[in-house]
Amino acid sequence: MLRSLPYEDLGFAKIDTHRSLRTGFPEVIFCEGKTEDQLRAIAGKSPREGETLMATRATPRTYEVIREVRTGAVYHETARIVVVGPPRPKKTDARILVVSAGTSDLPVAEEAAVTAETMGNEIERLYDVGVAGIHRLLDHGSRLQKANVIVTVAGMEGALASIVGGLVDRPVVAVPTSVGYGASFNGLSALLTMLNSCAPGVVVVNIDNGFGAGYVASLINAQQGDRVTR
């Protein structure tokens, strides 16, 4: 009955106050396109007191606006995420490994990492190991094998996901980024490469969607904790 209770209607926004009861995590605020007044109102209501608030694609100014209505806000600048409250309790010690091809992919990689951390996961980071210098990736083979879920973040041609997918026996969540020269078409080239991967363990989220990758990686990783508790 609690799962289907009404949302709170602010007129310009409808706050899903019971999302955590249905999905396990409160509604997340996507900051782009919202006015400062809208952000103040939404952040002041969502989520309920005592739950973790997370706001994505936040600027330094967005952070200041949220701080006006929520104490204890923390700004993760590279990830462009504001978090209020502690991370969710961990369900498992199984780890998520976030791998990026280049330094230019870090904002999306960190968005995935901070999202998964906030959702209560143990995170490892392995950055700047793209296929142009593939020996940098192969030097960390043991870390790839020990991770429970791997998030790969790459622009340009997006080949990193296929390479990682061919090395491990665990899920690989691929994130194409809009990093690259003209023929990369703002991430479309990487997206198509990842969608056409011959490695069967690779699944793909949308261009620059680090949040979506971190979220789904967390859901996959939580199954390990569920198996342990059962």
Secondary structure, DSSP 8 states (H G I E B T S, - for coil): -GGG---EE-SS-EE-TTHHHHHSS---EE-TT--HHHHHHHHHHSS-TTS-EEEES--HHHHHHHHHHSTTEEEETTTTEEEES-----S-S-EEEEEESSGGGHHHHHHHHHHHHHTT-EEEEE-S--GGGTHHHHTTHHHHHH-SEEEEEE-TT-THHHHHHTT-SS-EEEEE-S-SSGGGGGGHHHHHHHHT-S-TTEEE--TT-HHHHHHHHHHHHHHHHHHHH-
